[in-house]
Amino acid sequence: MSGRELVVLGTASQVPTRHRNHNGYLLRWDGQGILFDPGEGTQRQMLRAGVAAHDLNRICVTHFHGDHSLGVAGVIQRINLDRVPHEITAHFPRSGQKFFDRLRYATAYRETVQIGQAPLAGEGGVLATTPGYRLEARRLSHPVESYGYLLVEPDGRRLLPELLAAHGIKGPDVGRLQREGSLGAVTLDEVSELRRGQRFAFVMDTRLCEGVHALAYDCDMLVIESTFLDEDQQLAADHGHLTAGQAGAVARDAGVRHLVLTHFSQRYSDPDEFERQARAAGYEGELTVAHDLLRVPVPKRR
């Protein structure tokens, strides 16, 4: 199992189909689990994908349309049933607080776990900072208030063995150098190179807007809705969505390394057409047309 991977739980827009569950996406990130947009049926999809309630650390809801949030009730009740021992925090638009509260207490159950709440408003911003990542959000353009999420790993340093050897640094001194930043006259920068932090973005229901481009910029993996095909671009704009070609153009311009298309309208029968249109827009990186229960590793470092 990859230490950093996307587990796709559902890929349907608006309504589930025979082959596509409502939305649901788990990002595994070095032992942390971030669940995005749990739609109806997510708890069962988690079981099918081998994802446990104990794997969750955050729940991130982009907006409160049912295909992105109806599963919140079941997931939270399962967290309580399984008595998850660690803190779990929920992020969602503050304007949808009443919907979150209704979902959280949709039925009677024994509450054994306190779910933390960190709602967002305005244009978004930094939501949380941990040793392994910084979680941010940006406002999107949809008929109801909607946000996309960005996970950014801090930059670090990669030690270069040949330079360590040239300075006679070995054994416990290597760890001391990393902790203290210098060892005698030798600094960490002299025996290492920049290790760029990885970036992961999650962009759901939205028209093209500044937030989409800001989230996608320089990402190692971009998970983005492509509800419509390009011939229905006006329909997409009217309902606050993207087409496959628009998603491909965003990824092209942003320098995305791995593009994951999802959130497909039931009106289309050929999933491969989404890839063809994204490619026609000029995107040349790695591309995945998501399907339920797929696992997609985050690309290795550059």
C-alpha positions in Angstrom: 0.0 0.0 0.0 1.4 3.4 -1.0 2.0 5.9 1.8 0.4 8.5 -0.4 -2.5 7.5 -2.5 -6.0 8.5 -3.6 -8.7 5.9 -2.9 -11.8 6.6 -5.1 -15.0 5.7 -3.3 -17.5 7.2 -5.8 -17.5 9.1 -9.0 -21.1 10.0 -10.0 -22.5 13.5 -10.2 -26.0 14.2 -8.9 -27.3 10.7 -8.8 -25.6 7.3 -8.4 -25.8 4.8 -11.2 -25.4 1.0 -11.4 -21.6 1.4 -11.8 -20.9 4.7 -10.0 -21.6 5.6 -6.3 -22.1 9.1 -5.1 -18.8 11.0 -4.6 -16.3 10.0 -2.0 -12.5 10.3 -2.0 -9.9 9.3 0.6 -6.4 10.7 0.5 -3.9 8.7 2.4 -1.0 10.8 3.3 1.8 9.3 5.5 -0.6 7.7 8.0 -3.2 10.5 7.8 -6.5 10.0 6.1 -8.5 12.9 4.6 -12.0 12.1 3.4 -13.4 14.4 0.8 -17.1 14.9 -0.1 -18.7 11.7 1.4 -21.9 11.3 -0.6 -24.6 8.8 -0.1 -23.3 5.2 0.3 -19.8 6.3 1.3 -19.8 4.1 4.5 -20.4 1.0 2.4 -17.9 2.0 -0.3 -15.3 2.4 2.5 -16.0 -1.2 3.5 -15.5 -2.4 -0.1 -12.3 -0.4 -0.4 -10.8 -1.6 2.9 -11.0 1.8 4.5 -11.9 1.9 8.2 -13.3 4.7 10.3 -10.0 4.6 12.2 -8.2 5.7 9.0 -9.9 9.1 9.1 -8.4 12.3 10.5 -10.3 14.9 8.6 -13.6 15.2 6.7 -13.6 17.9 4.0 -16.9 18.9 2.4 -16.7 21.2 -0.6 -20.4 22.2 -0.5 -23.8 20.9 0.6 -25.3 19.3 -2.4 -26.4 15.8 -1.6 -24.0 14.0 -3.9 -21.2 15.5 -1.9 -22.5 15.3 1.6 -25.3 12.9 2.2 -22.8 10.3 3.5 -21.7 12.6 6.3 -24.4 11.1 8.6 -23.3 7.5 8.1 -19.6 8.2 8.3 -19.9 10.1 11.6 -22.1 7.5 13.1 -19.6 4.8 12.1 -16.8 6.9 13.7 -18.8 6.9 16.9 -19.7 3.2 16.7 -16.1 2.2 16.3 -15.0 4.6 19.0 -12.2 6.2 17.0 -9.6 7.2 19.6 -8.0 10.1 17.8 -9.2 13.6 17.0 -11.2 14.0 13.8 -11.9 17.5 12.3 -14.6 18.4 9.8 -14.1 21.3 7.4 -17.1 22.7 5.4 -18.6 26.0 4.3 -19.8 28.0 7.3 -22.9 28.9 5.4 -23.9 25.2 5.5 -23.6 24.9 9.2 -27.3 24.0 9.5 -26.9 21.2 7.0 -23.8 19.8 8.7 -25.7 19.8 12.1 -28.7 18.1 10.5 -26.5 15.4 8.9 -24.5 14.9 12.1 -27.6 14.3 14.2 -29.9 12.9 11.5 -30.9 9.9 13.6 -30.5 8.7 17.2 -27.1 7.2 18.1 -24.7 7.1 21.0 -22.1 9.9 20.6 -18.8 8.6 21.8 -16.4 10.7 19.7 -16.2 14.5 19.6 -15.9 15.6 16.0 -14.1 18.9 15.8 -15.4 21.6 13.5 -13.4 24.1 11.6 -15.8 25.7 9.1 -14.6 28.1 6.4 -15.9 31.4 4.9 -14.9 34.2 2.7 -12.3 33.4 0.1 -10.8 30.5 2.2 -7.2 30.4 3.3 -5.1 28.2 5.6 -7.2 25.7 7.6 -4.6 23.7 9.4 -0.9 23.2 9.7 0.6 19.9 10.7 4.2 18.6 10.5 3.4 16.7 7.3 1.2 19.2 5.4 -0.6 22.5 5.3 -4.3 22.4 4.4 -5.8 25.3 2.5 -9.1 26.2 0.8 -10.2 28.5 -2.0 -13.6 29.8 -2.9 -15.1 28.3 -6.2 -18.0 29.3 -8.4 -21.2 27.2 -8.0 -24.8 28.0 -7.3 -24.2 27.3 -3.6 -21.1 28.3 -1.7 -18.4 25.8 -2.6 -14.7 25.5 -1.8 -11.8 23.5 -3.2 -9.0 22.1 -1.0 -5.2 22.1 -1.4 -2.7 20.1 0.6 0.9 21.4 0.6 3.9 19.5 2.0 6.6 21.7 3.4 9.8 21.9 1.5 12.7 20.0 3.0 16.3 19.1 2.4 17.7 15.9 0.8 21.1 14.9 2.1 23.7 14.1 -0.6 25.9 11.1 0.5 28.9 12.2 -1.6 29.0 15.6 0.1 28.6 14.1 3.5 31.5 11.8 2.8 33.6 14.6 1.5 33.2 16.4 4.8 33.7 13.2 6.9 30.2 13.3 8.3 28.7 9.9 9.1 26.8 7.9 11.8 25.1 9.9 14.5 26.6 13.1 13.2 24.3 12.9 10.3 21.2 13.1 12.5 22.8 15.9 14.6 23.4 17.9 11.4 19.8 17.5 10.4 18.5 18.5 13.8 20.8 21.5 14.5 21.4 22.7 10.9 25.1 22.7 11.2 28.0 20.6 12.5 31.2 22.5 13.2 31.8 24.7 10.1 29.6 22.6 7.9 26.0 23.8 7.3 23.1 21.6 6.2 22.7 23.5 3.0 26.3 22.6 2.0 25.6 18.9 2.0 22.0 18.8 0.8 19.7 20.0 -1.9 16.2 21.3 -1.8 13.5 18.6 -1.6 10.3 20.2 -3.0 7.2 19.5 -1.0 4.4 17.7 -2.9 1.0 19.4 -3.7 -2.5 17.8 -3.9 -5.6 19.6 -5.0 -9.3 18.6 -4.8 -11.6 20.7 -7.0 -15.3 19.8 -7.3 -18.4 21.6 -8.5 -17.4 24.9 -10.1 -17.2 27.0 -13.2 -13.8 28.2 -14.3 -12.7 30.9 -11.8 -9.6 32.2 -10.2 -9.9 29.7 -7.4 -9.6 26.7 -9.8 -6.3 28.0 -11.2 -4.9 28.8 -7.8 -5.6 25.4 -6.4 -4.3 23.5 -9.5 -1.0 25.5 -9.8 2.1 23.2 -9.9 0.2 20.2 -8.3 1.6 16.7 -8.3 -2.0 15.5 -8.4 -5.2 17.3 -9.3 -8.5 15.6 -8.7 -11.1 17.7 -10.6 -14.7 17.4 -11.7 -15.4 17.0 -15.4 -19.2 16.6 -15.2 -19.8 17.4 -18.9 -18.2 16.9 -22.3 -17.1 19.9 -24.3 -20.2 19.9 -26.6 -22.3 20.7 -23.5 -20.1 23.6 -22.3 -23.0 26.0 -22.0 -24.9 23.5 -19.9 -21.9 23.2 -17.7 -21.6 26.9 -17.2 -25.3 27.3 -16.5 -25.1 24.7 -13.7 -21.7 25.7 -12.3 -19.6 22.8 -13.7 -16.6 22.1 -15.8 -16.1 20.1 -19.0 -13.4 17.6 -19.7 -11.6 19.9 -22.0 -11.7 22.8 -19.5 -10.3 20.5 -16.8 -7.5 19.4 -19.2 -6.7 23.0 -20.1 -6.5 23.9 -16.3 -4.1 21.1 -15.7 -2.0 22.0 -18.8 -1.7 25.6 -17.8 -1.0 24.8 -14.1 1.8 22.2 -14.9 -0.1 19.4 -13.2 1.8 16.1 -13.1 -1.2 13.7 -12.7 -4.7 14.7 -13.6 -7.6 12.7 -12.2 -11.0 13.3 -13.8 -14.2 12.4 -11.9 -17.8 13.5 -11.1 -19.3 12.3 -14.4 -22.9 13.0 -15.6 -25.0 9.9 -16.2 -25.8 11.2 -19.7 -22.5 9.9 -21.1 -21.8 6.2 -21.8 -18.2 6.3 -22.9 -15.7 7.2 -20.1 -12.8 7.3 -22.6 -14.2 10.4 -24.2 -13.4 12.4 -21.1 -9.7 11.5 -21.6 -9.8 12.2 -25.3 -11.2 15.7 -24.7 -8.8 16.5 -21.9 -5.9 15.4 -24.1 -7.3 17.5 -27.0 -7.0 20.5 -24.8 -3.2 20.0 -24.7 -2.7 18.2 -21.4 0.3 15.8 -21.7 0.9 14.6 -18.2 -0.4 11.4 -16.5 -4.2 11.2 -16.7 -6.7 8.9 -15.0 -10.4 8.7 -15.6 -11.6 7.7 -12.2 -13.9 4.8 -11.4 -15.2 3.5 -8.2 -12.7 1.7 -5.9 -9.7 2.7 -7.9 -6.5 3.5 -6.1 -4.2 6.1 -7.6 -0.7 6.6 -6.1 0.5 10.2 -5.7 3.4 10.6 -8.2 6.9 10.0 -6.9 8.9 13.1 -6.2 10.3 14.9 -9.2 
